[in-house]
């Protein structure tokens, strides 16, 4: 059964979601978990404590937040499982629609990506 990663990207500084969205998400996630579709997930803290490691030309550099220039950040994630890609897409659209209904003033992107079952083949040197 294919697995998927759902990500929510939002503009920073939009404030906290309304309680109505939290309530709707609790119901939606509960239903999805009961059906075996929602495996794990959660919200993420803001960018103020973010730590990034940048690899560039063989060097690793640590870059700590806050990031004043950041406009968009991953705000949440979910590990999902569906029988088909079409079913996963339809449910991700339902998830996005909950945000539109219960927090219409927010700007967000709900991304769905299928998880590879096998590691990618190594690049030829």
GIHUDA-V780681 format. One record per pair of residues at least 24 apart in sequence whose ideal C-beta (glycine too) atoms are under 10 Angstrom apart, sorted by sequence separation. I is the first residue (numbers start at 0). J is the second residue. D is the distance in Angstrom with one decimal. If there is no record, write none. Layout:
# GIHUDA-V780681
I&J&D ; I&J&D
This chain:
# GIHUDA-V780681
45&69&9.6 ; 49&73&9.8 ; 87&111&6.0 ; 46&71&9.9 ; 87&112&9.7 ; 16&42&9.0 ; 46&72&5.3 ; 87&113&7.6 ; 45&72&7.2 ; 46&73&9.6 ; 84&111&8.9 ; 44&72&9.8 ; 46&74&10.0 ; 43&72&7.8 ; 45&74&8.5 ; 84&113&6.7 ; 43&73&6.1 ; 44&74&9.3 ; 81&111&9.8 ; 42&73&9.9 ; 43&74&5.8 ; 74&105&9.7 ; 5&37&9.0 ; 42&74&6.3 ; 43&75&5.9 ; 75&107&9.4 ; 77&109&9.7 ; 79&111&7.9 ; 81&113&9.6 ; 3&36&9.2 ; 7&40&9.6 ; 12&45&8.9 ; 42&75&4.4 ; 43&76&7.1 ; 74&107&7.3 ; 6&40&9.7 ; 11&45&6.8 ; 12&46&9.9 ; 41&75&6.4 ; 42&76&8.5 ; 74&108&9.9 ; 75&109&9.4 ; 76&110&9.7 ; 77&111&9.4 ; 79&113&9.7 ; 80&114&9.3 ; 0&35&8.6 ; 3&38&9.6 ; 5&40&7.1 ; 7&42&8.2 ; 11&46&6.2 ; 40&75&6.8 ; 41&76&6.9 ; 71&106&8.6 ; 73&108&9.8 ; 79&114&9.1 ; 0&36&9.7 ; 2&38&7.5 ; 4&40&9.2 ; 7&43&8.7 ; 11&47&9.7 ; 40&76&5.5 ; 41&77&8.0 ; 70&106&9.8 ; 71&107&9.0 ; 78&114&8.0 ; 6&43&9.8 ; 39&76&8.6 ; 40&77&3.2 ; 71&108&7.8 ; 73&110&8.9 ; 39&77&7.2 ; 40&78&6.0 ; 38&77&7.9 ; 39&78&4.6 ; 40&79&7.9 ; 37&77&6.3 ; 38&78&4.3 ; 39&79&9.1 ; 36&77&9.4 ; 37&78&7.9 ; 38&79&6.5 ; 37&79&6.2 ; 38&80&5.7 ; 36&79&5.7 ; 37&80&8.3 ; 35&79&10.0 ; 36&80&5.9 ; 35&80&6.6 ; 36&81&5.8 ; 31&77&8.6 ; 34&80&9.6 ; 35&81&9.2 ; 36&82&9.3 ; 34&81&9.3 ; 35&82&9.9 ; 31&79&7.6 ; 28&77&8.1 ; 31&80&9.7 ; 31&81&9.7 ; 36&86&8.3 ; 24&75&9.3 ; 36&87&8.3 ; 37&90&9.2 ; 11&65&9.6 ; 36&90&6.6 ; 11&66&8.4 ; 11&67&9.7 ; 34&90&9.5 ; 12&69&9.6 ; 37&94&9.9 ; 11&69&5.7 ; 12&70&8.9 ; 16&74&9.3 ; 10&69&9.4 ; 11&70&6.5 ; 31&90&7.0 ; 10&70&6.0 ; 11&71&7.0 ; 12&72&9.8 ; 9&70&9.9 ; 10&71&5.7 ; 11&72&5.4 ; 13&74&9.1 ; 9&71&6.8 ; 10&72&8.2 ; 31&93&9.2 ; 8&71&5.3 ; 9&72&6.7 ; 11&74&8.9 ; 27&90&9.2 ; 31&94&8.6 ; 8&72&6.8 ; 9&73&8.3 ; 10&74&9.4 ; 7&72&9.5 ; 8&73&5.6 ; 9&74&4.5 ; 7&73&6.9 ; 8&74&6.8 ; 9&75&8.6 ; 27&93&7.3 ; 28&94&9.0 ; 6&73&5.6 ; 7&74&4.8 ; 8&75&9.2 ; 27&94&6.9 ; 6&74&8.6 ; 7&75&4.2 ; 6&75&7.4 ; 7&76&7.4 ; 27&96&9.9 ; 28&97&10.0 ; 5&75&8.2 ; 6&76&5.5 ; 7&77&8.4 ; 24&94&8.4 ; 27&97&6.0 ; 5&76&6.7 ; 6&77&8.0 ; 26&97&9.3 ; 4&76&6.7 ; 5&77&4.0 ; 4&77&7.3 ; 5&78&7.9 ; 23&96&9.9 ; 24&97&6.4 ; 3&77&8.3 ; 4&78&6.5 ; 5&79&5.5 ; 23&97&5.1 ; 24&98&8.9 ; 3&78&7.8 ; 4&79&7.4 ; 23&98&9.0 ; 2&78&6.7 ; 3&79&4.4 ; 2&79&6.8 ; 3&80&7.2 ; 20&97&6.8 ; 23&100&7.4 ; 24&101&8.4 ; 1&79&9.2 ; 2&80&5.0 ; 3&81&6.7 ; 19&97&9.6 ; 20&98&6.6 ; 23&101&5.2 ; 1&80&7.1 ; 2&81&8.4 ; 22&101&8.1 ; 23&102&9.5 ; 0&80&5.4 ; 1&81&6.4 ; 20&100&8.4 ; 21&101&8.6 ; 0&81&7.2 ; 1&82&7.7 ; 3&84&8.3 ; 19&100&8.5 ; 20&101&3.9 ; 21&102&9.8 ; 0&82&6.1 ; 1&83&7.4 ; 5&87&8.5 ; 16&98&8.1 ; 19&101&4.5 ; 20&102&4.8 ; 0&83&9.3 ; 1&84&6.7 ; 3&86&9.9 ; 18&101&9.0 ; 19&102&7.8 ; 3&87&5.0 ; 17&101&6.3 ; 1&86&9.3 ; 2&87&9.2 ; 3&88&9.3 ; 5&90&8.8 ; 6&91&10.0 ; 16&101&7.7 ; 17&102&5.7 ; 20&105&8.5 ; 1&87&7.2 ; 5&91&6.0 ; 16&102&5.2 ; 17&103&9.8 ; 3&90&9.2 ; 7&94&8.4 ; 15&102&9.7 ; 17&104&9.4 ; 3&91&8.0 ; 7&95&8.8 ; 14&102&9.6 ; 17&105&9.3 ; 5&94&6.9 ; 9&98&8.9 ; 13&102&8.5 ; 16&105&7.1 ; 5&95&9.8 ; 14&104&9.1 ; 7&98&8.1 ; 13&104&7.7 ; 14&105&8.7 ; 16&107&9.8 ; 13&105&5.3 ; 9&102&9.8 ; 13&106&7.1 ; 13&107&8.4 ; 10&105&7.8 ; 9&105&6.4 ; 10&106&4.8 ; 9&106&6.7 ; 10&107&7.7 ; 7&105&10.0 ; 8&106&9.4 ; 9&107&4.3 ; 10&108&9.7 ; 8&107&6.5 ; 9&108&7.6 ; 7&107&5.8 ; 8&108&4.5 ; 9&109&9.8 ; 7&108&7.4 ; 8&109&8.2 ; 6&108&8.2 ; 7&109&5.7 ; 8&110&6.6 ; 6&109&7.5 ; 7&110&7.6 ; 5&109&6.7 ; 6&110&4.4 ; 5&110&7.0 ; 6&111&8.0 ; 4&110&8.1 ; 5&111&5.5 ; 6&112&7.5 ; 3&110&9.9 ; 4&111&7.6 ; 5&112&8.1 ; 3&111&5.6 ; 4&112&5.0 ; 3&112&6.5 ; 4&113&8.0 ; 3&113&5.4 ; 4&114&5.9 ; 2&113&7.4 ; 3&114&6.2 ; 1&113&5.8 ; 2&114&4.4 ; 1&114&7.6 ; 2&115&9.4 ; 2&116&8.2 ; 1&116&8.0
